Amino acid sequence: MAGVTSSFDVAEVALKVVGEIAISDRQINNLTTEMGEAMAADRDARTGQYVEQPLPRQPTVAEVPPELAAVFCDGGRMRTRAPDQGRGIHQPHWRETKNAAFHRMESRSFDEDPQPDLPDCFRNQAYVEKLVNGLKCLKNEARQEEADTKPSSPAIASAQETPAGKAPPWQPQTRFRTCLSSLAPSEEFGPMMAAEADARGFFAANKRAFVGDGLGYNWSIQQRWFPGFVPITDFIHPLEYVYTAAKAIHADASERWRQYLDWANACWQGRVHDVIAQLEGWQSQLGPLAEGAEIPDSDPRKVVQAAARYLANNRSRMDYPRYRRCGLPVTSSLAESLVKQVSKRVKGTEKFWNDGPSGEAILQVRAAVISDDDRLQRWIRSRPVSPFSPRCRGVLQANSA
């Protein structure tokens, strides 16, 4: 209940009303922390066992191997505080949560690109404006969170929300999902992801994909732990950069929209090098940035430079026509969805989690609740308990007999 509801006091009320169980929110908090810490310890033990296998590691083979094993990675935010400081909030600060989704998917392959033209949603000016503004707001909030504890805006649209309609047939469909969430640094989160993927038989899948945004640690994890997976840069982020660049270059609204459509369509069709060349041409026209000068983020020179750099750094992961022919995902909408599901429990104006084990604990419980498997129920049934627990009486009586 603590992993499903929005807070421990809501869990207390729900247990009382639905289950007729009287237990305080403080005790629910204590039990959740205890169980979450034990789950984290089990996770770390499984990760250690995987990492310590002799090389080359033999991949686990599922009874029915996945047709497509897709791994998505993205970061979230939660507020923490210094533990063991008495009552109140001491040293509040923001921490990044690492979140990974493991999707077993059905996928088709095609002889030709099943959708060579830019989808209609990315040709919808109102939708694209909303999409880009949502991404910018999320970035600005992340910066603001580092400076204070201002609550995040609930009105920001998801970067992956699209107009209602049936998904195109080339897109792979999820049949089963599990997930991980942790406060651990990327160096520790990578092997956790690999252990989870191996337990699901992902390394023996027919097709494998790793989808992320432009964050460097995503691709460090992919190269170190998922080298056999096709690396794919979420298409939404290149779209944001080219739209922002077109808007900075052209004052006329119709001209900037035409420029955006040209660049977005080129990226969609895999002609990223053409867009980079044009952006570099605009850089030459606009002039260089003065070294050491304070330049606003809205300066066209800075905007164009950022767009050219992003596309250049990710061009090897932007072969979208090939990905569509192979039936692979091209956006990280499923990772965005996971982050929102995790944040719904751990992020809020009144929520400050103890930094360290107890903050990690709630992430374990929440990830277990929203996974498609029954890992939480299985763990509760099989976890170690006191020999004086009623669960052990039958075993003790049998042994004494």
C-alpha positions in Angstrom: 0.0 0.0 0.0 2.9 2.4 0.7 4.2 1.8 -2.8 0.8 2.4 -4.4 -0.6 5.4 -2.6 0.8 8.9 -2.7 2.0 9.0 1.0 2.2 7.0 4.2 -0.7 8.8 5.8 -2.9 7.9 2.8 -1.8 4.3 3.1 -2.8 4.4 6.7 -6.4 5.5 5.8 -6.6 3.1 2.9 -5.6 0.1 5.1 -8.1 1.1 7.7 -11.0 1.7 5.3 -10.4 -1.2 2.9 -8.6 -3.8 4.9 -9.8 -2.9 8.4 -6.2 -2.9 9.5 -5.2 -0.3 12.1 -1.5 0.7 11.6 0.0 4.2 11.9 1.6 6.0 9.1 4.9 6.1 11.0 4.9 2.3 11.4 4.1 1.9 7.7 7.0 4.2 7.0 9.3 2.1 9.2 8.2 -1.2 7.7 8.5 0.1 4.1 12.0 1.4 4.8 13.0 -2.0 6.4 11.6 -4.0 3.4 13.0 -1.6 0.8 16.5 -1.8 2.3 16.3 -5.5 2.3 15.1 -5.5 -1.3 18.0 -3.2 -2.3 20.4 -5.6 -0.5 19.0 -8.5 -2.5 19.3 -6.5 -5.7 23.0 -5.7 -5.0 23.7 -9.4 -4.2 22.2 -10.4 -7.6 24.2 -7.7 -9.3 27.4 -8.9 -7.6 26.8 -12.4 -8.7 26.3 -11.3 -12.3 29.3 -9.1 -12.4 31.6 -11.7 -10.8 30.8 -14.4 -13.5 33.8 -15.5 -15.5 34.2 -13.8 -18.9 32.7 -14.2 -21.4 29.4 -14.3 -19.4 27.0 -16.9 -20.7 23.6 -15.1 -21.2 20.5 -16.4 -19.5 18.1 -17.9 -22.1 14.4 -17.5 -21.4 12.1 -20.3 -22.1 10.6 -18.2 -24.9 13.3 -15.7 -25.9 12.0 -12.1 -26.5 11.5 -11.1 -30.1 12.7 -7.6 -29.2 14.4 -6.7 -25.9 14.3 -2.9 -25.5 16.1 -1.1 -22.6 15.2 2.5 -21.8 17.1 4.7 -19.4 16.2 8.2 -18.1 16.7 10.3 -15.0 14.2 11.8 -12.6 14.3 14.0 -9.5 13.5 13.6 -5.8 14.2 15.8 -2.7 16.2 14.4 0.1 17.5 15.6 3.5 20.2 14.8 5.9 19.3 11.7 8.0 19.6 11.4 11.8 19.3 15.2 12.4 16.2 15.1 14.6 12.8 16.5 13.8 12.4 18.8 10.8 14.0 19.1 7.4 17.8 19.5 7.6 20.0 20.2 4.6 17.3 19.7 1.9 18.7 19.1 -1.6 17.7 17.5 -4.9 19.0 14.1 -6.0 18.8 12.5 -9.4 17.0 9.1 -9.6 18.2 6.7 -12.3 15.4 4.8 -13.9 15.5 1.9 -16.3 12.6 0.1 -18.1 13.0 -3.4 -19.6 10.4 -4.1 -22.3 9.8 -7.4 -23.8 8.2 -6.4 -27.2 6.7 -7.8 -30.3 8.3 -6.4 -33.4 8.1 -6.7 -37.2 10.9 -6.2 -39.8 10.3 -4.5 -43.1 12.2 -4.5 -46.5 11.6 -0.8 -46.8 11.1 2.1 -44.4 7.5 1.7 -43.3 7.2 5.5 -42.6 9.7 7.5 -44.6 7.8 10.8 -44.1 7.7 12.8 -40.8 4.6 11.8 -38.8 1.7 14.2 -38.8 2.1 15.0 -35.1 5.5 16.5 -35.7 4.0 18.6 -38.5 1.4 20.0 -36.1 2.7 23.4 -35.2 0.6 23.8 -32.0 1.7 20.3 -30.8 5.4 20.9 -31.6 5.4 24.2 -29.8 3.8 22.6 -26.7 6.3 19.7 -26.9 9.4 21.9 -27.1 8.1 24.3 -24.4 7.5 21.3 -22.1 11.1 20.1 -22.6 12.5 23.6 -21.9 10.3 23.9 -18.8 11.7 20.6 -17.5 15.2 21.7 -18.0 14.6 25.1 -16.4 13.0 23.3 -13.4 16.0 21.1 -13.0 18.2 24.2 -12.8 15.8 25.8 -10.4 15.6 22.8 -8.2 19.4 23.0 -7.6 18.9 26.5 -6.2 15.8 26.1 -4.0 12.9 23.9 -3.2 10.3 25.5 -5.4 7.7 22.8 -6.3 7.6 21.6 -9.9 4.8 22.7 -12.2 2.0 20.0 -12.7 0.9 21.7 -15.9 3.9 20.7 -18.0 3.0 18.4 -20.8 4.9 15.1 -21.1 7.5 15.4 -23.8 6.1 12.2 -25.3 2.3 13.0 -25.3 1.0 12.8 -28.8 -2.4 13.6 -30.4 -4.9 10.8 -30.0 -4.7 8.1 -32.6 -3.8 4.6 -33.3 -0.1 3.8 -33.2 1.5 3.0 -36.6 1.9 -0.7 -37.3 5.7 -0.5 -37.5 6.1 0.5 -33.9 6.9 -2.4 -31.6 4.4 -3.3 -28.9 5.2 -4.0 -25.3 4.0 -7.3 -23.9 5.8 -7.3 -20.5 7.7 -4.7 -18.6 9.9 -4.6 -15.5 11.9 -1.6 -14.1 14.6 -0.4 -11.8 15.0 2.8 -9.9 17.8 3.9 -7.7 19.8 6.9 -6.3 23.0 5.1 -7.2 25.5 6.8 -9.5 25.7 5.6 -13.1 28.8 3.5 -12.4 26.7 1.4 -10.0 23.4 1.6 -11.9 24.9 0.2 -15.1 25.6 -3.3 -13.7 22.3 -3.3 -11.9 20.6 -2.8 -15.3 22.8 -5.6 -16.9 21.8 -8.0 -14.1 18.1 -7.3 -14.5 18.3 -7.6 -18.3 20.1 -10.9 -18.1 17.6 -12.3 -15.6 14.9 -11.5 -18.3 16.9 -13.3 -21.0 17.5 -10.0 -22.9 21.0 -10.8 -24.0 19.7 -13.8 -25.9 16.9 -11.9 -27.6 16.5 -11.9 -31.4 16.6 -8.1 -31.6 18.0 -5.7 -28.9 17.8 -2.0 -28.6 19.0 0.6 -26.0 17.1 4.0 -26.2 18.1 7.1 -24.3 18.5 10.9 -24.6 21.7 12.8 -25.0 23.0 12.4 -21.5 26.5 11.0 -21.6 26.1 8.4 -18.8 23.3 6.7 -20.8 25.8 5.9 -23.6 28.5 5.0 -21.2 26.2 2.4 -19.7 25.2 1.2 -23.1 28.8 0.8 -24.3 30.0 -0.9 -21.1 27.1 -3.2 -20.3 24.9 -3.4 -23.5 27.4 -3.4 -26.4 25.3 -5.8 -28.4 22.2 -3.5 -28.2 21.5 -1.0 -31.0 22.0 2.5 -29.5 19.2 4.9 -30.4 18.9 8.6 -29.6 15.4 9.6 -28.7 14.0 11.4 -31.8 12.2 14.0 -29.6 15.5 15.6 -28.5 16.9 16.3 -32.0 13.5 17.7 -32.9 13.7 20.1 -30.0 17.1 21.3 -31.0 16.3 21.9 -34.7 13.0 23.7 -33.8 14.8 26.0 -31.3 17.6 26.7 -33.8 15.0 27.5 -36.6 13.2 29.8 -34.2 16.4 31.6 -33.2 17.6 32.1 -36.9 14.3 33.3 -38.5 12.2 36.3 -37.3 9.4 35.4 -39.7 7.0 32.8 -38.3 6.3 31.1 -41.6 10.0 31.0 -42.5 11.1 29.5 -39.2 8.3 26.8 -39.5 9.5 25.9 -43.0 13.1 25.7 -41.8 12.0 23.4 -38.9 10.1 21.1 -41.2 13.1 20.8 -43.5 15.4 19.9 -40.7 13.0 17.7 -38.8 12.2 15.7 -42.0 15.9 15.4 -42.8 16.6 13.9 -39.3 13.7 11.6 -39.6 15.0 10.3 -42.9 18.5 9.8 -41.5 20.1 12.8 -43.3 21.5 14.2 -40.1 24.8 15.2 -41.9 22.8 17.6 -44.1 21.3 19.4 -41.1 24.7 19.6 -39.4 26.3 21.2 -42.5 23.5 23.8 -42.7 23.8 24.6 -39.0 27.5 25.1 -39.4 26.8 27.4 -42.3 24.5 29.5 -40.1 27.3 29.5 -37.5 29.6 31.1 -40.0 27.0 33.7 -41.0 26.2 34.6 -37.4 29.8 34.9 -36.3 31.8 33.3 -33.5 31.0 33.5 -29.8 33.4 35.7 -27.8 35.4 33.6 -25.3 34.8 34.3 -21.7 31.8 36.6 -22.4 28.5 36.3 -20.6 26.1 35.3 -23.4 22.4 34.6 -22.8 21.1 31.2 -23.7 18.7 32.8 -26.2 21.6 34.3 -28.3 21.1 32.8 -31.9 24.9 32.0 -32.1 24.7 29.9 -28.9 21.4 28.2 -29.9 22.8 27.2 -33.3 26.1 26.0 -31.8 24.2 23.8 -29.2 22.1 22.3 -31.9 25.0 21.5 -34.2 27.0 20.0 -31.3 24.1 17.8 -30.1 23.5 16.4 -33.6 27.2 15.8 -34.2 27.6 14.0 -30.9 24.6 11.7 -31.6 24.7 11.2 -35.3 25.8 7.6 -35.0 22.7 6.9 -33.0 20.2 8.6 -35.3 19.8 6.2 -38.2 16.0 6.2 -37.9 15.1 4.7 -41.2 17.2 1.6 -40.3 15.6 1.4 -36.9 12.1 1.6 -38.4 12.9 -1.1 -40.9 14.1 -3.3 -38.0 11.0 -2.6 -36.0 12.8 -0.8 -33.2 11.6 2.1 -31.1 12.8 5.6 -32.0 11.6 7.6 -29.0 12.0 7.2 -25.2 8.3 7.8 -24.4 8.3 4.6 -22.4 11.2 5.9 -20.2 9.4 9.2 -19.8 6.3 7.3 -18.6 8.3 5.3 -16.1 9.9 8.5 -14.7 6.4 10.0 -14.2 5.2 6.8 -12.5 8.1 6.8 -10.1 7.9 10.6 -9.5 4.2 10.3 -8.7 5.2 8.5 -5.5 8.5 10.2 -4.5 8.2 13.7 -5.8 6.1 16.5 -4.2 6.2 19.8 -2.4 6.0 18.2 1.0 8.2 15.1 0.4 11.8 15.0 1.7 13.3 11.5 1.9 16.2 10.6 4.1 19.4 10.6 2.0 20.8 7.2 1.8 19.3 3.8 2.5 15.7 5.0 3.4 15.5 7.1 0.2 16.7 4.2 -1.8 14.1 1.9 0.0 11.0 3.7 -1.3 12.4 3.5 -4.9 12.7 -0.2 -4.6 9.1 -0.7 -3.3 7.7 1.7 -6.0 9.6 0.0 -8.8 8.4 -3.4 -7.6 4.8 -2.2 -7.5 4.8 -0.8 -11.0 6.6 -3.8 -12.6 4.5 -6.3 -14.5 5.9 -9.3 -12.6 5.0 -10.3 -9.1 8.4 -9.5 -7.6 7.0 -7.7 -4.6 4.6 -10.5 -3.7 7.3 -13.2 -4.2 9.8 -11.3 -2.1 7.3 -10.8 0.8 6.5 -14.6 0.7 10.1 -15.7 0.6 11.9 -13.0 2.7 13.8 -14.1 5.8 11.7 -13.7 9.0 12.2 -14.2 12.7 12.1 -17.9 13.9 9.4 -16.8 16.3 7.2 -15.6 13.5 3.9 -17.6 13.0 5.2 -18.4 9.5 8.0 -20.5 11.0 6.0 -22.4 13.7 5.1 -25.3 11.4 8.7 -25.7 10.4 10.0 -25.6 14.0 7.4 -28.1 15.1 8.3 -30.5 12.3 12.0 -30.2 13.0 11.5 -30.8 16.8 9.4 -33.9 16.0 
